[in-house]
């Protein structure tokens, strides 16, 4: 199993690899820059080489980049959309420079324009950004959302529309977030409801589209549409939902990272606890 965590890049992108190594994680997610700022400094050769060297020493385990939360490719505001396209193209280029295989991204918000128009605009801007990036290898993973406000992507049918209508479908996949799915109304709590959720996903999209998981418990109630992550087994999904996923052989080789609360823990003990707990659920 590939199980790890989202790690900070404070001090350098390579430091994220050192941090995941310190807790024996075998999957990693990072930001490549301050994700709350539009301005991004180019990657220099020293940074790229340091990351690649550290990753090789770690064992070349799976890595994903999460794009900036500022990006909204579904925005009906032309200035914001244009800025987002440029930023996402830049994110794709940075990811490919680092030799990382995936960029995880949210489908954005329609901001009142409606889901149909928002999805159409999202796909058009996504394709434009991929073209502008001049990348060839990096894959884009659309993350399901909790559906808060005007956010797109909380329903499987919306993810299916994105994957089907893009001109780059061969480079697209899904990052499945357990907290978001539960908050959006997909019940993962029991083996029966868990199976129903993924049967529905398979019907609409296909399980082979899932290339990454975010394993997060949920602080809020089922169907709340609120995106609030909790430690594994401490939220409203509960331990049995994660037991089902960890033992689902269809996903045994799909990388899984946690985005659970870290607090002020500089040694990432909470991450280690959550990762060890998930591993302990295997075949139990």
C-alpha atoms as one frame of an Amber mdcrd trajectory, in Angstrom:
protein
   0.000   0.000   0.000   1.085   3.541  -0.732  -0.034   5.628   2.261   1.296
   9.050   3.215   0.346  12.653   3.856   0.315  16.183   2.547   3.530  17.748
   3.815   4.655  21.389   4.042   7.533  22.623   1.860   8.912  25.096   4.414
  12.652  25.375   3.841  12.496  23.842   0.357  10.423  21.406  -1.681  12.880
  18.614  -0.899  12.126  19.088   2.812   8.635  17.696   2.220  10.234  14.405
   1.144  12.423  14.364   4.247   9.319  14.926   6.376   7.353  12.080   4.825
  10.392   9.815   5.173  10.597  10.670   8.881   7.160   9.125   9.496   7.683
   6.236   7.056   5.064   7.436   4.589   5.012   5.920   1.108   2.965   8.576
  -0.700   3.184  12.360  -0.666   1.264  15.463  -1.641   2.724  18.976  -1.705
   2.159  22.519  -2.848   5.002  23.742  -5.056   4.761  27.295  -3.694   2.738
  29.456  -1.302  -0.750  28.431  -2.427  -2.362  31.638  -1.179  -0.330  33.936
  -3.446  -0.692  34.523  -7.184   2.948  35.484  -7.661   5.159  32.429  -8.094
   8.929  32.453  -8.467  10.317  30.120 -11.160  11.909  26.874 -10.041  15.688
  26.919 -10.255  17.859  23.961 -11.197  19.170  23.570  -7.662  15.635  23.211
  -6.246  14.595  20.712  -8.917  17.740  18.615  -8.488  17.455  18.615  -4.678
  13.862  17.391  -4.853  14.587  14.667  -7.393  17.627  13.443  -5.441  15.701
  13.309  -2.182  12.761  11.548  -3.847  15.063   8.925  -5.331  16.595   8.280
  -1.900  13.076   7.908  -0.493  12.217   5.261  -3.071  10.426   7.181  -5.839
   7.065   6.651  -4.161   3.967   8.352  -5.662   3.715  12.149  -5.401   0.970
  14.607  -6.272   0.927  18.393  -6.362  -2.153  20.229  -5.142  -2.762  23.429
  -7.070  -3.423  26.836  -5.502  -6.779  27.431  -3.820  -6.880  30.809  -5.578
  -7.410  29.162  -8.970 -11.002  29.110 -10.257 -11.222  27.898 -13.832 -15.040
  28.036 -13.669 -15.201  31.728 -12.800 -17.629  33.806 -14.916 -15.399  36.840
 -14.266 -13.077  37.177 -17.244 -10.145  38.657 -15.308 -10.285  35.950 -12.657
 -10.661  33.190 -15.233  -7.730  34.476 -17.274  -5.558  34.723 -14.185  -6.582
  31.201 -13.180  -5.779  29.727 -16.592  -2.313  31.251 -16.514  -1.706  30.082
 -12.931  -2.865  26.539 -13.634  -0.723  26.301 -16.765   2.211  27.428 -14.657
   1.366  24.807 -12.023   1.362  22.064 -14.635   4.722  23.213 -15.991   6.263
  23.324 -12.497   4.958  19.845 -11.734   6.469  18.435 -14.912   9.800  20.169
 -14.206   9.901  18.399 -10.848   9.132  15.062 -12.484   5.909  14.690 -10.482
   3.145  12.723 -12.140  -0.068  14.327 -10.851  -1.691  17.702 -10.197  -4.797
  17.556  -7.999  -7.305  20.351  -8.556 -10.815  21.336  -7.489 -13.336  21.997
 -10.290 -13.893  25.563  -9.144 -17.016  27.590  -8.380 -19.661  28.870 -10.784
 -20.337  31.895  -8.505 -24.029  31.984  -9.330 -23.832  31.334 -13.068 -25.259
  27.838 -12.609 -23.723  24.363 -12.727 -24.195  23.730 -16.441 -22.510  26.975
 -17.460 -19.850  26.557 -14.778 -18.919  23.061 -15.937 -18.762  24.142 -19.571
 -16.518  27.065 -18.699 -14.371  24.896 -16.444 -13.674  22.345 -19.170 -12.858
  25.050 -21.739 -10.429  26.796 -19.382  -8.914  23.529 -18.195  -8.151  22.534
 -21.778  -6.740  25.985 -22.491  -4.450  25.783 -19.473  -3.186  22.317 -20.427
  -2.448  23.563 -23.944  -0.693  26.686 -22.650   1.439  24.637 -20.244   3.123
  22.783 -23.134   3.397  19.746 -20.853   3.224  16.163 -22.018   3.417  13.805
 -19.055   1.667  15.287 -16.027  -1.884  14.082 -15.355  -4.662  16.272 -13.938
  -6.755  14.702 -11.181 -10.135  16.337 -10.589 -10.971  16.208  -6.890 -14.549
  15.639  -5.762 -15.803  18.392  -3.457 -18.194  18.768  -0.527 -20.449  21.011
  -2.611 -20.290  24.024  -0.337 -21.740  27.209  -1.807 -21.394  27.313  -5.600
 -18.536  24.800  -5.742 -18.671  22.307  -8.594 -17.705  18.647  -8.432 -19.685
  17.326  -5.475 -21.714  14.929  -7.646 -20.167  12.086  -9.590 -22.141  13.101
 -12.668 -20.331  16.464 -12.658 -16.928  14.769 -12.557 -18.049  12.501 -15.394
 -19.039  15.526 -17.503 -15.588  17.063 -17.055 -13.741  13.876 -17.989 -15.980
  13.196 -20.985 -16.018  16.693 -22.477 -12.352  17.601 -22.151 -10.143  17.369
 -25.199  -7.470  15.945 -22.881  -9.478  13.077 -21.389  -6.469  10.779 -21.699
  -4.604  12.998 -19.229  -7.438  13.335 -16.717  -8.423  11.256 -13.713 -10.012
  11.617 -10.287  -8.664  12.233  -6.810 -11.294  10.813  -4.433 -11.614  12.645
  -1.110 -13.511  10.655   1.538 -14.473  13.676   3.671 -15.785  15.556   0.644
 -17.756  12.543  -0.600 -19.381  11.990   2.793 -20.243  15.673   3.192 -21.696
  15.653  -0.331 -24.067  12.794   0.510 -22.149   9.625  -0.368 -22.311   7.315
   2.647 -19.082   5.433   3.334 -19.877   4.320   6.898 -20.859   0.676   6.389
 -19.695  -2.033   3.969 -23.118  -1.960   2.315 -23.269   1.795   1.726 -19.560
   1.875   0.829 -20.174  -0.651  -1.947 -23.170   1.311  -3.190 -21.082   4.495
  -3.455 -18.382   2.888  -5.553 -20.874   0.959  -7.666 -22.412   4.319  -8.553
 -18.981   5.814  -9.234 -18.113   2.886 -11.474 -21.358   3.252 -13.430 -20.830
   6.948 -14.113 -17.046   7.269 -14.403 -15.213   3.972 -13.950 -13.090   2.953
 -10.975  -9.910   2.980 -13.048 -10.234   6.783 -13.205  -9.342   7.015  -9.503
  -5.585   7.647  -9.421  -5.256   9.127  -5.912  -7.174   9.177  -2.631  -7.409
  11.807   0.077  -8.255   9.862   3.229  -9.876  12.264   5.677 -12.574  11.717
   8.265 -15.330  14.358   8.442 -16.131  16.679  11.359 -19.579  17.483   9.984
 -22.726  15.407   9.515 -23.527  13.275   6.495 -24.699  15.452   3.598 -23.724
  18.684   5.373 -21.829  20.024   2.337 -19.212  21.353   4.769 -15.532  20.641
   4.094 -14.007  20.072   7.525 -11.421  17.331   7.867 -10.989  15.196  10.988
  -8.481  12.586  12.135  -9.126   9.026  10.976 -11.839   7.360  13.059 -12.566
  10.512  15.050 -15.200  11.956  12.703 -18.621  11.087  11.372 -17.399   8.534
   8.794 -15.827   6.359  11.472 -13.250   3.625  11.372 -15.333   1.040   9.482
 -15.553   3.205   6.380 -11.772   3.381   6.195 -11.465  -0.338   6.903 -13.608
  -0.989   3.824 -11.430   1.220   1.630  -8.078  -0.042   2.917  -9.160  -3.634
   2.231 -10.676  -2.925  -1.176  -8.335  -4.805  -3.514  -9.485  -2.667  -6.444
  -7.594   0.240  -4.863  -4.644  -1.624  -3.323  -2.065   0.137  -5.515  -3.766
   3.561  -5.672  -1.792   6.116  -3.587  -3.557   7.450  -0.501  -2.640  10.583
   1.456  -4.147  12.114   4.560  -4.921  15.807   4.960  -5.894  15.511   8.602
  -5.263  18.242  11.226  -1.590  18.695  12.081  -1.895  21.301  14.850   1.455
  22.653  16.053   3.147  19.267  15.903   6.555  19.829  14.302   7.369  16.113
  14.460   4.188  15.179  12.559   3.218  12.638  15.223  -0.475  13.053  14.382
   0.261  12.192  10.746   2.252   9.152  11.832  -0.594   8.045  14.100  -3.168
   8.339  11.306  -0.963   6.534   8.774  -0.174   3.728  11.224  -3.874   3.415
  12.074  -4.809   3.093   8.409  -2.157   0.436   7.870  -3.408  -1.481  10.913
  -6.838  -1.819   9.284  -5.455  -3.932   6.433  -6.952  -7.439   6.422  -8.407
  -6.962   9.913
